[in-house]
Amino acid sequence: MAHEVDLLVVGAGPTGLFAAYYAGFRGMSVALVDALPEPGGQVTAMYPEKMIFDVAGFPEIRGRDLIAALVEQAEQYGPRYLLGRPAVSLSDVDGGLLVDVGEGEQVRAGAVLVTAGIGEFTPRPLPAGGEWVGKGVVHFIPELSAHAGHDVVVVGGGDSAFDWALALQPVARSVTLVHRRTRFRAHEGLVTKVEQLGIPLIVPAEVAEIRGDSGGLIEVAIDVDGQRRVLPAQTVVAALGFTADLGPIESWGLDLEKRSILVDTTMRTSRARVYAAGDVAAYPGKVKLIATGFGEAATAVNNIAVELNPDAHLFPGHSSNLS
């Protein structure tokens, strides 16, 4: 089965969703493909309950609320979603592009916009917690309420560890952060907030053992300066970072640099009719922010509009002029 659209967006995170809206605004038919089963990309998978502070116009907005708003914004133009499947292969066909999305389906598009973020990501495991993953040891928290009344131990020293500690503190019975070093990789402001809330920071410490029974986790044993200490825990958040790669996209013949796709000022890649925007795109001076991705999506879509229709104007006018 082949779907035919003007633009295929590969990646349904914030940048991809905004690109779908903007392409609809420019009169294009759009499909979005994503390996994840629902839209939102990393925001949905990794921090739907966290507050985001760098989206223009919002002093703060919860991750899931941002995604819901972006989906609603795009929906007015009826994009087609192909979720839970990867974009496997890319080939040229009759002046357009053909993308295999698995399950016997293909998408034929005039252009492709890659908004794949960091690509396919895999959480780094907690060595002592392997048998408890999914049974109390978690890497992400889709619903804070699932951990209400729990004793929570967060393991890690980066922004994610401190973000989760802050998010869980209002609902958990207790939150403790454990890190193997005395120095943290997290932003200083996050560390200060956690300290001001009185959340215990145990450093330098290693998780030695996680204990529980058929009912779930009971406690965590940690080694601190040669001493064994036991903490009550029904939830352990392993916030140890993740590994990522672009998956099949790496074989598409695009110029890459450190798992990012090199683009020019129009967001065009080294391959004809293929563009990239958001965290996956690279150029000198790039700053990886959601806000940056929104602007890059608009730049890419406007240039795609001209490539697909040379009579089109690069600048479409302001959306506020629409009646």
N, C-alpha and C positions, 0 to 999 in steps of 0.2 A: 504494500500500500504506500502511495506517495502523496504527501501533502505539498501543496504549492502555495508559496507566500512570497511577498516582496523581500522580507527580511527575516532571517532566523537569528534569534538571540540565544547564545549558548551560555547559560547561567542565569538563574532566576533569583539572584540576590537583589539588594537594593538598586545597584546600578542597572542590572538587566531589566528590572521592573520599570524603572523610570525610562529606560530606553524604549520599552514597549509602548508606554504612554506617548512618548515624544514621537515615535515613528507613526503611531496612529494619528497624532495631531498633524503630521506631515502627509497623511493620506495613504500610508502604506498598510498592507496586510502583514501581520506579524505572528510568528510562532516562537515560543520559548521552550527550550529543552534543558533539563537539569537532572543529574543523577539522584538528587534527593527527592523524597516522595511528596514534598510540599514546597511552595515558594518561600523565599526568604534567605536562602543560602546560609552563610555562617551565622547570621543573626538568629534565624529560626533554630538552627541545629545547636548553637553553642551558648547564646546568651539572650534568649527571648524575654527573660524577666528583668534583665539589667536595664538601667537607665542610660540613655545615650545623650551626650551633652554637646555634640559638635554638629548638629543638623541645623542649618540656618532657619530662623523663625521659631525654634522651639527651645526654651531655656533647658528643658529636659523632656525626653520622650522614651517610654518603655519600648524595648526592641520589638515585641510582638505588635504593639500599636503602630509603630512605624511601618512594619511590613503590611499590616491590614490596610493602612491608608494608601500605600503604594499600589497594592492590588486593586483597591477601589478606584484609584486614579486611572490605572491602566484599563480597567474593565469597561470604561465608557467606549473604548474602541474595539472591544471583543477579541483580544489576543487568544491564540490557541496554545494551551499548555500541554507539553509532553513531559510529564514528570516521572521520576523513578527510573530513568533510563539515561545512559551516557550518549554523548555525541561521539560516535566511534571513528568514522572515517570521513574524509572530505575529498571530493573529486570535482573536476571541471566538467560541465556539460552544457553544450549549446549556448554559450554566452552567459551561463549562470553557474550555480554551485549545487552539488548534490551531497547531502549529509546522511549517513546511515545512523539511525538512532536506536537500532536493535529491535527485537521482536518483529522482524520482517517489515519494518516501516522505514521510510526514507522521507527526507524533506528536500524539496527542490526550491531554491531561493535565489533571488537576484543578487543578494549580498548576505554575508554572515558577520555578525558582531559578537565577538567573544568577550563575555563579562564573567569569567569563571572564578574571579577572586583569587584565592591562593590555590585553587584546584582541589583535588581530592585530598582530604586530610585525615590523618590517623592519630588518635591521642597516644602520647607516650605512656606506657604502663607504669603502675606502681609495683615495684618488684615484690613486695610482701603481700600484695592484695589480689593476685591473679584469680584465685578460686572464688573471690567474693565480688568480682565485677558483675554488676547487674543485680546483686543481692545485698546492696548496701554501699558498695564502692562504686562511685559514679564519676564520670568525666565532665558531664554537662547536666544542667538542671532545667528541664523544660517547664516544670511547675514548682514554684517555691513552696506551695501549700502541702506538697507531698512530704515535706520534711518538717512540718510544724510540730513543735514539741520535742524534736530530736536533740540529742547531743551530737554536734557536728564537728568533725576534725577536717580542716582544709589543709592539704599538703601542697606546698609550692611557695615561690617567692616572687612571682611575676604579677603583672596587672590582673590577670584572670583570678589568681588566688585571692587577692585583696578585694576584687570586685565581688566574688562569691561570698566572702566573709561579710562584707557590708550588706549584700542583698539578703543573706540568711539571718543576720543578727535580729531583725525584728520578729521573725517567726519561730526561730529555733529556741530550745531551752537553753542551750549554750553553744558558743562557737569558739573554737581554738584553732589558731593557725600554726602549723609546724613547718619549719624550713631547715634544710641541711646546712645552710650558711648563715653567718651573722649579718651579711649584707643582702639587701633585696634588689631585684631587678625592677620592681614596681615603681610607678611614678611616685615621687615624694609626697604629693598631695594625698594620694590614696593611703599611703602608709600612715600619714598624720591622722586621717579620718579614723582609721582602724584603732590607732592608739588612743585617740580622744574618746572613743566609745568604750574603752576598757577591754577590748577583745584581747585575750592572752596571746602573745607571740612567743613561741618556744623555739629558741635557736641556740647553737646549732644542734639539730636533732635529726635522727633517722627513724623512720617507721621500721620496727623490727618484726612485729607480728600483729596480725588482725585476728581477733577471736570472735566466735559467735556460735550459734546453734541453729537448729532447723527453723527457728523463728526469725533469724537475721543476725545482724552484728550486735555485739555486746560491748566490746572494748578494743582499744588500740594500745599496744605496747610500743613505747618509743625509747630510744637510747639518747640520753642527754649528758654530754661530758662524762661518758663512762658509767652513768647511772641509768638503771632501768626505771621508767615511769609508766604508769598505766592510766589511760584516760577513758572515761565512758564514751561510747560512740554508737549510734545507730545509723549514722551516715558518715562516710569518708569521701571527701571530694578530692580526687587526684587531679590537681591543676598543674600538671607538669609540662604543659606545652604539647605540641603535636608535630608530626612530620607531614609534609605536603608535596605533591607533584601534580603535574598537569595531565597525567594519564595519557589517553590517546591523542590529545591535542599536540603533544610533543612530536608526533609523527606527521604533522600536517604540512611540513616544509616551511614553517615560519621562522624568522630570525628570533632567537631566544637569548636571554641573558639572565642567568641565575633564576631559572624557572619563571621568568616573566617574558612577555611578548614585546619586542621592540616596535614602536610606532613613530610616525612623524607627527607634525603639528595638526594634521587632519584626523588623527587616530587610525590612519591606514597602516596595515602591516606590510611585510615584504611580499605578500601574495595578493594578487588582484582580487578585488571585491571582498576582501577579508579585513575587518577592522577589529580593534580591541579597545576596551575602556575599563576603568575601575582598577582594583588592586593588581589585576593580571597584566596591565599595560605598563610599559617602562619607557622613559625618556629622561634626558638630563633635567635635574631639579624636581623630579616627581615627588609628591607628598601623598602618601596613602591614607586618605580620609574618605568617608562616605560622601561628604560634600564635594570633594574633588571628583569622585566618580560620577556624580550627577552632572557636573559641567562637561566632563568628557563624553558622557552619553549623548548629550545634546549636540556637542561638536561632531561626534561620529555620525549621528543620524542625519544631521543637516548636510554633511558631505556625501553620505550615502544617497540622499535624495537627489543630489545633482548627478552623481555617477549613474544612477538608474534612469534619470530623466534629465539630459543635458539642458533642456529648456526651463528646468526648475530654477528658482532662485536659492542661493545659499542661505540667505537670511529670510526666514518665512514671515516676518512680522511678529508682533507680540501676541501671545495667547490672550492677553487682556483685551485685545481688540475684537475678539470673537463675540458675536451676539448670541 
